[in-house]
Amino acid sequence: MTMSTQIHTQDAIRTLTNAFAPMNCLIMAARKGCFSFTLVNEHGIARHSERLYPDQYSSAEPLQAVIERTRQALVA
């Protein structure tokens, strides 16, 4: 993983964590530029899980699309 990819990954994780607070955003398998995030509610129940690839989080627009799609799935 290059330094640039690592920075994008850290920024994306921070953005996801902030976007879905107060739910816990658990990060798993951050390797090869990909990572999974799972949103867990206050009762410890996983509400959403998804794997992200660099093209989904390396810039703001695709990451925002992931956030919006996830928010819609959570209220459905």
C-alpha positions, 0 to 999 in steps of 0.5 A: 500500500502506498503512502497516498493510498494509506492516507486516502484510506485513513481519511475515508475511515474518518469520514465514514466514522463521522458520517454514521455517528453515533453508530460504531463504524468497525473497520476490518481487513484494511489491506491491498487498498481495500477495507470493509466497514460495518455499522453497529447500533447501540444494541450491538447489532450490525446494521450494514456491512460493505467492502470498499475499493480505492475507486470508491473512497479515493475522492470525495464524490464516490465516497459521498455516494456510498454514504448516501446509499448506505443512509438510504439502506439504513432507513429502508 
